[in-house]
Structures are given as structure tokens and as C-alpha cells.
């Protein structure tokens, strides 16, 4: 019984502290990853698609971001974000 399943993973807070483009509040953005996996009898086998994004914790505005940039934002090596 092969199926696909969408799994949301919360990666934690980023080191980005800026005003949100939508709600104009100064916030620390949250990092998330959504993966679509092939599952066999409710056991995930492998990932077929993954999307990383950051979101505003107040208004839930989401921006897709590449995996390499996300790693930098989570480690605190960069502090500039263009929304």
C-alpha cells in the first residue's frame, strides 16, 4: 500500500529579527520544512519533494527559501533578509 504523505517539520527560530512585510510587527521568524514522502504501511520510505520556508509567528506570512540560506539563518551567520 504505497501512498504519499505531507509532513510538516518545525525547525525552530531563526536569527532574523525584522519587521514583517505584512503585519509590520518586529518579529523573530520561524523556520519550517514541508516534505512529501512515499509511505508504505505508515512507514516513510523516502522524500520525493521538500520545501523550506520562514514564517511570521503573528500573521503567518510565509516565504519560501532555499535550503542553504535557511541553514545560514538558523546558524546565525547572516542577518539580512529581503522580503
N, C-alpha and C positions, 0 to 999 in steps of 0.2 A: 504494500500500500504506500506508494510514493505520493507525497504531497509537497506543496511549498508552504512555508510559514514565514510571516513577517515578525521579526524580533527587534524590539527597541531596547537599546543599551544606553544607560546614562553614564557618561564618562566623568562627570564632576564639573566643578567650577573652573573656568579659565582665569588667566591673569589679566583679562581685558576688562578695564573699567572705563566705560564711556557712556555718553548719553545715547539712549536708544533712538533710532531714527523715527520710530512710530509714536511711542508714548512720551518721549523727551525726558525720561527719568534717568538719573545716573545709576547704572546697574553694573554688576559683575555677570557676564554672560555664562550660560551653562552649555556644556558640550554633550551632544548625543550622537548616536550612530544607529541607523536602521539597516538591518540585514535581512535579505530574503534567502532562506535556507531550504534545501531539499531535506525532507524528513522521511524516515522510514519507521513506522510504528512508534511515532512520537520521539524518536531519537534523531537529532540533527546530524546529517551526514556531511554536507559541505555548503559553503556560501556561494550563491550564484550572482548576487548583487548586493552592494553595500553603499550607503550614502552617509556622509558625516555632515553635521550641521551644528551651528551655535544658535541659541535662542535666548530671548529676553525673558527673565523669570516673572515679570509683571504682566506684559501684554502678549507673551508667547510668539513674538515675531521671530521667524526662523530664516536663517541664511545658510545656504549650502556652502561648504568649504572643503578644500582638498585635504587629504589625509596628512600630507607633510606640513601644511600650515597649521592644522589642528594640533599636531604634536608639539609644534613650537609654542602655540598659545597655551597648551596645558603645562608645558615645562617652564613658561615664563621667560623665554628667550627673546620674545618680541612683544612690543606694547602698542603697535599701531594697527588699527583695523579700519578699513574703508568700507562703509556700509552703503 
